[in-house]
Amino acid sequence: MTARIIDGNALSARVRGEIAERATALTARGVQPCLAVILVGENPASAVYVRNKVSACEKAGIRSLRLDYPADVSPEVVMARLAELNADPSVHGILVQLPLPKQFDEAAVLEAISVTKDVDGFHAENVGRLSQNQEAFLPCTPHGVMKMFEAEGVDLAGVEAVVIGRSNIVGKPMAMLLTNAGATVTVCHSKTRDLNFHTRRADILVAAIGKPRFVTGDMVKPGATVIDVGINRLPDGKLCGDVDFESAKTVAGLITPVPGGVGPMTITMLLENTVISADRAARAAGK
Ligand SMILES: Nc1nc2c(c(=O)[nH]1)N[C@@H](CN(C=O)c1ccc(C(=O)N[C@@H](CCC(=O)O)C(=O)O)cc1)CN2
């Protein structure tokens, strides 16, 4: 058996085309969607992601404001800028690229972004709304995974879903989205006893742990859908996921690759959230 591969680049291209149409229509109504992106420091991976976000905005007809700060910037400077962006009606989405340098209280920074412009979906109010299955900006990576399930016709009601990883930006929101969709969800992490027992029961297995090729084929239930959220850079410079793709694809029914799987969907959902926010602003202004 060889799994069918979910092509995140192809799905992204399709969804980004739809987003670009919505951005053009909004611009014609006098509201060009605008995303502000804050990058602190010189983390090379973060610099790539921010560059890709800005370039994706440009291609979709979304205006972007890129704000770069040195690694030793005082948190007060960034907080003051966030307050200005919150108050600027021409800005519809604001994100602070994570991780932040040590002097920052990450939670406080995320709380300082207006909940209505929190297109990353990391603000506690958006997280709370998601937990209650209310309308909210959804965190981009798990939202992108849900979009993949929808595009592939993966039925989530009643399935056993196992999420490995309990981070605030992927594992926890992923578990909430799957729960809201009717899956029976188990969250595994570094303290989990007998991880393989859980993974082998999973109809849907989401790996978000940050350990290269950690999930091997023997941990996968035959025919399962395996979603790899990991992005790890190997010593030779190549990228790999948290799943050992070669062994897992011989057991799984459906699988995402790295690169070209979940990663591109993260940026796609960010664009979608920005357009949603701009649309709300346009309606509020009677446009
Ligand atoms: N403020 C945020 N910070 C971070 C987030 C986030 O959603 N918001 N997520 C990650 C990083 N991330 C976006 O910021 C991200 C990661 C990976 C990709 C991606 O397209 N990956 C490609 C490979 C790209 C490469 O060559 O390195 C792929 O998997 O095909 C996009 C966005 C942490 N921080």
The ligand as a Gaussian input file, in Angstrom:
#p B3LYP/6-31G(d) Opt

LIG

0 1
 N        3.236000      34.622000      14.321000
 C        3.449000      33.360000      13.941000
 N        4.623000      32.760000      14.183000
 C        4.814000      31.486000      13.798000
 C        3.796000      30.764000      13.121000
 C        2.561000      31.409000      12.901000
 O        1.585000      30.827000      12.350000
 N        2.429000      32.696000      13.320000
 N        4.039000      29.489000      12.624000
 C        5.400000      29.012000      12.536000
 C        6.152000      29.402000      11.291000
 N        5.374000      29.720000      10.076000
 C        4.681000      30.869000      10.019000
 O        4.964000      31.849000      10.636000
 C        5.514000      28.939000       8.870000
 C        6.214000      27.773000       8.835000
 C        6.404000      27.079000       7.621000
 C        5.876000      27.577000       6.449000
 C        6.142000      26.927000       5.116000
 O        5.595000      27.362000       4.135000
 N        6.975000      25.920000       5.058000
 C        7.390000      25.339000       3.779000
 C        8.909000      25.292000       3.745000
 C        9.524000      26.668000       3.825000
 C       11.052000      26.629000       3.883000
 O       11.650000      26.425000       2.834000
 O       11.617000      26.822000       4.982000
 C        6.816000      23.945000       3.627000
 O        6.561000      23.286000       4.656000
 O        6.635000      23.542000       2.481000
 C        5.169000      28.745000       6.492000
 C        4.989000      29.418000       7.684000
 C        6.213000      29.489000      13.729000
 N        6.008000      30.876000      14.002000

